[in-house]
């Protein structure tokens, strides 16, 4: 048995990626809007969770420093990934708009 374990995506990240989101996108603009709304809610939840963790740590409510750092990093990465996806969507839209009809 290998001592290296595979990295698994958290459930909330896996729910907005992959084939499931492609199936939801095939429904049209309203489906695309719901996928983006889910992504925004995920990013917002991650940010709020990280802020709550910092608050608990600063109030001395037993929050461990390494958990605070991990939640902050996870929130940062979640936001960065969302912004990169948004940038790619905007770039694709702009490219489509430049196509001759």
C-alpha positions as protocol buffer text, in pm:
chain_id: "A"
residue {
  index: 1
  type: UNK
  ca { x: 0 y: 0 z: 0 }
}
residue {
  index: 2
  type: UNK
  ca { x: 130 y: 343 z: -95 }
}
residue {
  index: 3
  type: UNK
  ca { x: 189 y: 593 z: 189 }
}
residue {
  index: 4
  type: UNK
  ca { x: 64 y: 874 z: -38 }
}
residue {
  index: 5
  type: UNK
  ca { x: -309 y: 934 z: -27 }
}
residue {
  index: 6
  type: UNK
  ca { x: -486 y: 1112 z: -312 }
}
residue {
  index: 7
  type: UNK
  ca { x: -615 y: 1465 z: -261 }
}
residue {
  index: 8
  type: UNK
  ca { x: -992 y: 1488 z: -267 }
}
residue {
  index: 9
  type: UNK
  ca { x: -1190 y: 1803 z: -338 }
}
residue {
  index: 10
  type: UNK
  ca { x: -1418 y: 1925 z: -61 }
}
residue {
  index: 11
  type: UNK
  ca { x: -1782 y: 1845 z: -132 }
}
residue {
  index: 12
  type: UNK
  ca { x: -1884 y: 2207 z: -187 }
}
residue {
  index: 13
  type: UNK
  ca { x: -1616 y: 2253 z: -455 }
}
residue {
  index: 14
  type: UNK
  ca { x: -1696 y: 1926 z: -629 }
}
residue {
  index: 15
  type: UNK
  ca { x: -2063 y: 2022 z: -651 }
}
residue {
  index: 16
  type: UNK
  ca { x: -1997 y: 2309 z: -894 }
}
residue {
  index: 17
  type: UNK
  ca { x: -1741 y: 2145 z: -1119 }
}
residue {
  index: 18
  type: UNK
  ca { x: -1713 y: 1863 z: -1367 }
}
residue {
  index: 19
  type: UNK
  ca { x: -1977 y: 1685 z: -1568 }
}
residue {
  index: 20
  type: UNK
  ca { x: -2262 y: 1778 z: -1335 }
}
residue {
  index: 21
  type: UNK
  ca { x: -2213 y: 2148 z: -1401 }
}
residue {
  index: 22
  type: UNK
  ca { x: -2183 y: 2082 z: -1776 }
}
residue {
  index: 23
  type: UNK
  ca { x: -2517 y: 1903 z: -1768 }
}
residue {
  index: 24
  type: UNK
  ca { x: -2672 y: 2194 z: -1581 }
}
residue {
  index: 25
  type: UNK
  ca { x: -2522 y: 2444 z: -1827 }
}
residue {
  index: 26
  type: UNK
  ca { x: -2681 y: 2272 z: -2126 }
}
residue {
  index: 27
  type: UNK
  ca { x: -3020 y: 2401 z: -2008 }
}
residue {
  index: 28
  type: UNK
  ca { x: -2951 y: 2756 z: -2127 }
}
residue {
  index: 29
  type: UNK
  ca { x: -2896 y: 3097 z: -1968 }
}
residue {
  index: 30
  type: UNK
  ca { x: -3110 y: 3031 z: -1662 }
}
residue {
  index: 31
  type: UNK
  ca { x: -2908 y: 2720 z: -1583 }
}
residue {
  index: 32
  type: UNK
  ca { x: -2583 y: 2910 z: -1631 }
}
residue {
  index: 33
  type: UNK
  ca { x: -2711 y: 3174 z: -1392 }
}
residue {
  index: 34
  type: UNK
  ca { x: -2788 y: 2913 z: -1128 }
}
residue {
  index: 35
  type: UNK
  ca { x: -2439 y: 2763 z: -1163 }
}
residue {
  index: 36
  type: UNK
  ca { x: -2282 y: 3105 z: -1118 }
}
residue {
  index: 37
  type: UNK
  ca { x: -2511 y: 3184 z: -824 }
}
residue {
  index: 38
  type: UNK
  ca { x: -2407 y: 2857 z: -660 }
}
residue {
  index: 39
  type: UNK
  ca { x: -2042 y: 2947 z: -714 }
}
residue {
  index: 40
  type: UNK
  ca { x: -2092 y: 3293 z: -560 }
}
residue {
  index: 41
  type: UNK
  ca { x: -2270 y: 3137 z: -260 }
}
residue {
  index: 42
  type: UNK
  ca { x: -1981 y: 2892 z: -219 }
}
residue {
  index: 43
  type: UNK
  ca { x: -1723 y: 3170 z: -224 }
}
residue {
  index: 44
  type: UNK
  ca { x: -1931 y: 3382 z: 15 }
}
residue {
  index: 45
  type: UNK
  ca { x: -1978 y: 3091 z: 255 }
}
residue {
  index: 46
  type: UNK
  ca { x: -1607 y: 3017 z: 252 }
}
residue {
  index: 47
  type: UNK
  ca { x: -1525 y: 3383 z: 325 }
}
residue {
  index: 48
  type: UNK
  ca { x: -1780 y: 3402 z: 607 }
}
residue {
  index: 49
  type: UNK
  ca { x: -1655 y: 3077 z: 759 }
}
residue {
  index: 50
  type: UNK
  ca { x: -1298 y: 3207 z: 756 }
}
residue {
  index: 51
  type: UNK
  ca { x: -1403 y: 3535 z: 919 }
}
residue {
  index: 52
  type: UNK
  ca { x: -1600 y: 3350 z: 1185 }
}
residue {
  index: 53
  type: UNK
  ca { x: -1295 y: 3135 z: 1255 }
}
residue {
  index: 54
  type: UNK
  ca { x: -1080 y: 3445 z: 1302 }
}
residue {
  index: 55
  type: UNK
  ca { x: -1342 y: 3593 z: 1534 }
}
residue {
  index: 56
  type: UNK
  ca { x: -1353 y: 3278 z: 1746 }
}
residue {
  index: 57
  type: UNK
  ca { x: -973 y: 3271 z: 1763 }
}
residue {
  index: 58
  type: UNK
  ca { x: -948 y: 3636 z: 1867 }
}
residue {
  index: 59
  type: UNK
  ca { x: -1218 y: 3589 z: 2131 }
}
residue {
  index: 60
  type: UNK
  ca { x: -1033 y: 3292 z: 2278 }
}
residue {
  index: 61
  type: UNK
  ca { x: -1313 y: 3046 z: 2206 }
}
residue {
  index: 62
  type: UNK
  ca { x: -1080 y: 2750 z: 2158 }
}
residue {
  index: 63
  type: UNK
  ca { x: -1015 y: 2789 z: 1784 }
}
residue {
  index: 64
  type: UNK
  ca { x: -674 y: 2651 z: 1688 }
}
residue {
  index: 65
  type: UNK
  ca { x: -437 y: 2879 z: 1498 }
}
residue {
  index: 66
  type: UNK
  ca { x: -364 y: 2620 z: 1230 }
}
residue {
  index: 67
  type: UNK
  ca { x: -738 y: 2578 z: 1162 }
}
residue {
  index: 68
  type: UNK
  ca { x: -771 y: 2956 z: 1125 }
}
residue {
  index: 69
  type: UNK
  ca { x: -481 y: 2963 z: 880 }
}
residue {
  index: 70
  type: UNK
  ca { x: -622 y: 2670 z: 682 }
}
residue {
  index: 71
  type: UNK
  ca { x: -967 y: 2828 z: 655 }
}
residue {
  index: 72
  type: UNK
  ca { x: -816 y: 3159 z: 549 }
}
residue {
  index: 73
  type: UNK
  ca { x: -610 y: 2986 z: 280 }
}
residue {
  index: 74
  type: UNK
  ca { x: -909 y: 2783 z: 161 }
}
residue {
  index: 75
  type: UNK
  ca { x: -1119 y: 3099 z: 134 }
}
residue {
  index: 76
  type: UNK
  ca { x: -841 y: 3270 z: -59 }
}
residue {
  index: 77
  type: UNK
  ca { x: -802 y: 2980 z: -302 }
}
residue {
  index: 78
  type: UNK
  ca { x: -1178 y: 2952 z: -350 }
}
residue {
  index: 79
  type: UNK
  ca { x: -1197 y: 3322 z: -437 }
}
residue {
  index: 80
  type: UNK
  ca { x: -898 y: 3298 z: -672 }
}
residue {
  index: 81
  type: UNK
  ca { x: -1047 y: 3002 z: -858 }
}
residue {
  index: 82
  type: UNK
  ca { x: -1382 y: 3176 z: -890 }
}
residue {
  index: 83
  type: UNK
  ca { x: -1217 y: 3492 z: -1026 }
}
residue {
  index: 84
  type: UNK
  ca { x: -1018 y: 3290 z: -1280 }
}
residue {
  index: 85
  type: UNK
  ca { x: -1333 y: 3114 z: -1400 }
}
residue {
  index: 86
  type: UNK
  ca { x: -1515 y: 3446 z: -1421 }
}
residue {
  index: 87
  type: UNK
  ca { x: -1228 y: 3595 z: -1623 }
}
residue {
  index: 88
  type: UNK
  ca { x: -1238 y: 3301 z: -1865 }
}
residue {
  index: 89
  type: UNK
  ca { x: -1615 y: 3336 z: -1909 }
}
residue {
  index: 90
  type: UNK
  ca { x: -1581 y: 3709 z: -1981 }
}
residue {
  index: 91
  type: UNK
  ca { x: -1294 y: 3639 z: -2221 }
}
residue {
  index: 92
  type: UNK
  ca { x: -1502 y: 3376 z: -2405 }
}
residue {
  index: 93
  type: UNK
  ca { x: -1798 y: 3615 z: -2428 }
}
residue {
  index: 94
  type: UNK
  ca { x: -1576 y: 3889 z: -2569 }
}
residue {
  index: 95
  type: UNK
  ca { x: -1430 y: 3647 z: -2823 }
}
residue {
  index: 96
  type: UNK
  ca { x: -1779 y: 3540 z: -2934 }
}
residue {
  index: 97
  type: UNK
  ca { x: -1885 y: 3904 z: -2970 }
}
residue {
  index: 98
  type: UNK
  ca { x: -1585 y: 3970 z: -3200 }
}
residue {
  index: 99
  type: UNK
  ca { x: -1688 y: 3692 z: -3439 }
}
residue {
  index: 100
  type: UNK
  ca { x: -1830 y: 3810 z: -3771 }
}
residue {
  index: 101
  type: UNK
  ca { x: -2192 y: 3717 z: -3828 }
}
